[in-house]
Amino acid sequence: ASDAASPFALKTLSLILIGLE
């Protein structure tokens, strides 16, 4: 679960950061 959540979370955070900009 962690292995799948790590990359998924990073991608999600990236999309959020882009959205904030």
Contacts in CASP RR format, 6 or more apart in sequence:
PFRMAT RR
TARGET T0000
AUTHOR 0000-0000-0000
METHOD contacts of the structure
MODEL  1
ASDAASPFALKTLSLILIGLE
END
